[in-house]
Amino acid sequence: MLVIGHRGCHYRGYNQNTIRAFKKVVSEGAKAFEFDVQLTKDKKMVVVHNLNLSKVSTGSGLVCEKTLAEIRELYAGKTEDGFDRIPTLSELFDLCASYSKLNRPAIHLELKGDDSGSASGSLIKEYVEGGKLGYDDFLISSFSWPELVAMRKVNPEIKIALLDGSIRRKALLPDLPGRDALFSKIFNYGEENFMLPFTTNYEESCAVIDKEVSDAAVAKVLKDEVKKALSGGYYNDELLNTAVKMNATSVNLWYNTVTKEFIAKAHAKGLKVFVYTVNEEEDLRRLPELGVDGFFTDYWANSVAFMTKEGLL
C-alpha cells in the first residue's frame, strides 16, 4: 500500500499544506504527499484546502476573492504550530524539483475551485517541458470532474483520479430552494460544492439536523442525503464507468463509506483505489482486508510505524 502524506502532515508543531509539512514527511521517507490548489482573485495558484480561509489560516473570506498579495500576508493554519506562509504552487513545485528523480515523492494534487484545472495544468506543462518535473510524478484528483477534463486538455498524458464520497450541493438545491445557508451548520465544508457529514454516525448526524431544522420535509431530504453518503450510495457503476471512460488511474474514496466489494469491482475495471483520510489504529487495521492500493493520512510516521508493527504493510 502507498501511504500518502495528507496535506503533508498534521503533527504538533506543523501546519498542513505548508512547505515545512511537506519537507517533514519526505524526510521521514514518504513516497507521496497530497495537497490542494486554488486560484486567487488575480489568478495565481496557492496551496490551501478550504475555499474559505477562516479555518485554515489567520485570515477569512474566500480564496478566490483575495489577491495573492493579500494571501501572502496570512499565516497557514494556527500560529501556535508555526508561522508558515501559504505557499504558491510554484514554490511547492520547486521543492519537488529539488529532490532527485529517485527520491522525489509522488505529487498528488487536488484541484479545488473553478478554473484550477487549466491554470495548474499550464504550470505543470511549464515544469515538465523545462525538464524540472515529469508527467509520471503527478496524480491529479478532484471532486469536480470537469476540472480534470480541463487539466487533460493541457496535459493529455497526465494521470488523473476521480474523487468521490461527498454530498453534492448542486444536487440538493432543487429540493431545498433558499435553504443552502443550512449546509454550513450540518455539514463539513458546508460552504463548498462538495460536503461531508459532520460525523460518520448516522444517528448523530440526524441529531445535528434535528437541532438546526424545524421543517420535517427539509429534514427528511437532508437525512436521506446523509444516509446515502454514509452507506456508500455514490459508489456505483456510473462512477466506475466514468473513470474508465476518462482513462483515470484511480478512484479516491472516503474510507468510512467504501466496501471491499466495491473496491474489487474497481480493480476488475483496472482502477486503483486510494482512500481518505485514515488516522486511527482501528481504521488502519481494516485497510489490508479492504484491499486498497493506498491511503491518505495526516500522521504519516505514526501510521507507518503502527502498520509495520502490526504486519499490515
C-alpha positions in Angstrom: 0.0 0.0 0.0 1.1 3.5 -0.8 1.0 5.7 2.3 0.4 9.3 1.3 1.0 12.4 3.5 -2.3 14.2 3.5 -1.6 17.9 3.0 1.9 17.0 4.1 1.3 16.2 7.8 -0.6 17.4 10.8 1.9 16.8 13.6 2.1 19.0 16.6 4.2 22.0 15.5 3.3 21.7 11.8 0.6 23.3 9.8 -0.8 21.3 6.9 -0.3 22.4 3.3 2.9 24.2 4.1 6.5 23.8 2.8 7.6 22.6 6.3 4.9 20.0 6.4 5.9 18.6 3.0 9.6 18.6 3.9 8.9 16.8 7.1 7.1 13.8 5.6 9.7 13.5 2.8 12.4 13.4 5.4 10.6 10.6 7.1 10.5 8.5 3.9 7.1 9.4 2.4 6.9 8.3 -1.2 3.9 10.6 -1.9 2.2 13.6 -0.5 -1.1 15.3 -1.3 -2.1 19.0 -1.4 -4.8 21.3 -2.6 -4.7 24.0 -5.2 -6.9 27.1 -5.7 -6.9 30.3 -7.7 -6.8 33.7 -6.2 -8.7 36.7 -7.4 -5.7 37.7 -9.6 -5.5 34.1 -11.0 -2.4 33.0 -9.0 -2.3 29.4 -7.7 -2.0 28.8 -4.0 -1.8 25.7 -1.9 -4.7 25.8 0.5 -7.6 23.4 1.3 -10.8 25.1 2.3 -12.4 27.6 -0.1 -12.9 29.9 3.0 -9.7 30.9 4.7 -11.1 31.2 8.2 -10.5 27.5 9.2 -7.1 27.1 7.5 -5.3 30.4 8.1 -5.2 33.5 10.1 -7.5 35.2 7.6 -11.1 35.0 6.5 -13.1 35.1 3.3 -12.9 33.2 0.1 -9.6 32.4 -1.5 -11.0 33.4 -4.9 -11.8 36.9 -3.6 -8.3 37.6 -2.3 -5.3 38.7 -4.3 -2.0 36.8 -3.9 -0.6 39.8 -2.1 -3.4 39.6 0.5 -3.0 35.9 1.0 0.8 36.3 1.4 0.1 38.4 4.5 -1.6 35.5 6.2 -0.3 32.5 8.1 -1.4 29.0 7.2 -3.1 27.0 9.9 -2.5 28.0 13.5 0.4 30.2 14.6 0.9 28.0 17.7 2.1 25.3 15.3 4.4 27.7 13.4 4.5 30.9 11.4 4.1 29.4 7.9 3.0 31.3 4.9 0.5 29.8 2.4 2.7 28.5 -0.4 2.2 29.2 -4.1 2.0 26.2 -6.4 5.3 27.3 -8.0 7.1 27.2 -4.6 5.8 23.7 -4.0 6.8 22.5 -7.5 10.3 24.0 -6.8 10.5 21.9 -3.7 9.5 18.8 -5.6 12.0 19.5 -8.3 14.8 19.9 -5.7 14.6 16.2 -5.0 16.4 13.8 -7.3 14.1 11.7 -9.5 15.0 8.7 -7.4 13.9 10.4 -4.1 11.1 12.6 -5.4 7.8 11.9 -3.8 4.7 11.3 -6.0 2.7 14.5 -6.3 -1.0 14.0 -5.5 -2.5 17.3 -6.5 -6.2 18.0 -5.7 -7.9 20.7 -7.8 -10.2 22.9 -5.8 -12.4 25.7 -7.1 -13.3 26.9 -10.5 -10.6 27.0 -13.3 -8.0 25.3 -11.2 -7.5 22.6 -13.8 -6.4 24.6 -16.7 -4.3 27.0 -14.6 -2.5 24.2 -12.7 -2.2 22.3 -16.0 -0.3 25.2 -17.6 2.2 25.4 -14.8 2.7 21.6 -14.8 3.4 21.7 -18.5 5.9 24.5 -18.0 7.8 22.5 -15.4 7.7 19.3 -17.5 8.8 21.0 -20.7 11.6 22.7 -18.7 12.9 19.3 -17.5 12.2 20.0 -13.8 9.4 17.5 -13.3 7.9 14.7 -15.3 4.3 13.8 -16.0 4.8 10.5 -14.2 5.4 12.5 -11.0 1.8 13.5 -10.8 -1.6 12.1 -10.0 -4.3 14.9 -10.3 -7.6 14.4 -8.4 -10.8 16.4 -8.0 -14.4 16.1 -6.8 -15.1 18.4 -9.7 -14.5 16.1 -12.7 -14.8 18.9 -15.3 -11.6 20.3 -13.8 -9.9 17.0 -14.6 -11.1 17.3 -18.2 -9.6 20.9 -18.3 -6.3 19.5 -16.9 -6.2 16.9 -19.6 -6.8 19.4 -22.4 -3.5 21.0 -21.4 -1.7 17.8 -20.4 -3.3 14.8 -22.3 -1.0 12.2 -20.8 -1.2 13.2 -17.1 -2.6 10.7 -14.7 -6.0 11.6 -13.0 -8.1 10.3 -10.2 -11.9 10.8 -9.7 -12.6 11.8 -6.1 -16.0 10.8 -4.7 -17.9 10.2 -1.5 -19.1 13.7 -0.9 -22.6 15.3 -0.8 -23.2 17.4 -3.8 -24.5 20.9 -3.0 -26.0 21.4 -6.5 -27.9 18.2 -6.3 -29.6 19.2 -3.1 -30.5 22.8 -4.1 -33.5 21.9 -6.3 -35.2 20.2 -3.4 -34.2 22.8 -0.9 -34.6 26.2 -2.6 -33.3 29.0 -0.4 -32.1 26.6 2.3 -28.4 26.4 1.4 -27.5 28.5 4.5 -28.3 25.4 6.5 -25.4 23.5 4.9 -22.6 25.1 6.9 -24.5 24.2 10.1 -24.9 20.5 9.4 -22.1 19.5 7.0 -18.3 19.8 7.0 -17.3 22.2 4.1 -20.9 23.3 4.1 -20.0 26.5 2.0 -18.5 24.4 -0.8 -19.9 22.4 -3.6 -18.8 19.1 -2.1 -19.6 18.4 1.5 -19.3 15.7 4.2 -21.4 14.8 7.2 -20.1 16.2 10.5 -19.9 12.6 11.8 -19.8 9.1 10.4 -22.6 8.1 12.8 -26.0 8.4 11.1 -28.0 8.9 14.3 -25.6 11.6 15.4 -25.8 13.3 12.1 -29.6 13.2 12.3 -29.5 14.8 15.7 -27.5 17.7 14.3 -30.1 18.1 11.5 -33.0 18.0 14.0 -31.3 20.7 16.1 -31.0 23.0 13.2 -34.0 22.2 11.1 -37.7 22.6 12.2 -39.3 21.7 8.9 -39.9 17.9 8.8 -39.8 17.8 4.9 -36.5 19.6 4.8 -35.0 17.5 7.5 -36.0 14.3 5.6 -34.3 15.5 2.4 -31.1 16.2 4.4 -31.2 12.9 6.3 -31.8 10.9 3.2 -28.7 12.5 1.6 -26.6 11.8 4.7 -27.8 8.2 4.7 -26.8 7.9 1.0 -23.4 9.3 1.7 -22.7 7.2 4.8 -23.9 4.0 3.1 -21.7 4.4 0.1 -24.6 5.4 -2.2 -22.3 7.4 -4.5 -20.2 4.4 -5.3 -21.8 2.8 -8.3 -21.3 1.6 -11.8 -21.7 5.2 -13.1 -18.7 6.3 -11.1 -16.5 3.4 -12.3 -17.6 3.6 -15.9 -16.9 7.4 -15.9 -13.5 6.8 -14.5 -12.8 4.2 -17.2 -14.1 6.5 -19.9 -11.9 9.3 -18.7 -8.9 6.9 -18.6 -8.4 7.6 -14.9 -5.7 5.8 -12.9 -7.7 5.6 -9.7 -10.8 6.5 -7.8 -10.2 8.2 -4.5 -12.9 7.4 -1.9 -13.9 8.1 1.7 -12.7 5.1 3.7 -15.6 5.3 6.1 -18.1 4.5 3.3 -16.4 2.3 0.8 -16.7 -1.5 0.8 -14.5 -4.4 -0.1 -16.9 -5.4 -2.8 -16.8 -2.0 -4.5 -13.0 -1.9 -4.3 -13.0 -5.3 -6.0 -15.3 -4.0 -8.8 -12.9 -1.0 -9.3 -9.9 -3.4 -9.6 -11.8 -5.5 -12.1 -12.0 -2.4 -14.3 -8.3 -1.7 -14.0 -8.7 1.1 -11.5 -6.7 1.6 -8.3 -8.5 2.7 -5.1 -6.9 5.2 -2.7 -8.9 6.2 0.4 -9.0 9.3 2.5 -8.2 10.2 5.4 -7.1 7.4 7.7 -5.6 8.2 11.1 -7.0 5.9 13.8 -5.5 2.5 14.5 -8.8 0.6 14.2 -9.2 2.1 10.8 -5.7 1.3 9.7 -6.3 -2.3 10.6 -9.2 -2.5 8.1 -7.2 -1.4 5.1 -5.5 -4.7 4.0 -8.8 -6.5 4.3 -10.5 -3.9 2.1 -7.8 -4.3 -0.5 -7.0 -0.6 -1.0 -3.9 0.4 -3.1 -3.1 3.3 -0.8 -4.4 5.7 1.8 -4.0 9.3 2.8 -3.1 10.1 6.4 -2.4 13.2 8.5 0.2 11.3 10.6 2.5 9.6 8.1 5.1 8.4 10.5 2.7 7.2 13.2 0.6 5.3 10.6 3.6 3.6 9.0 5.0 2.7 12.4 1.8 1.2 13.6 1.1 -0.8 10.4 4.7 -2.1 10.2 4.5 -3.2 13.9 1.2 -5.0 13.2 2.5 -6.6 10.0 0.0 -4.7 7.8 2.4 -3.2 5.4 
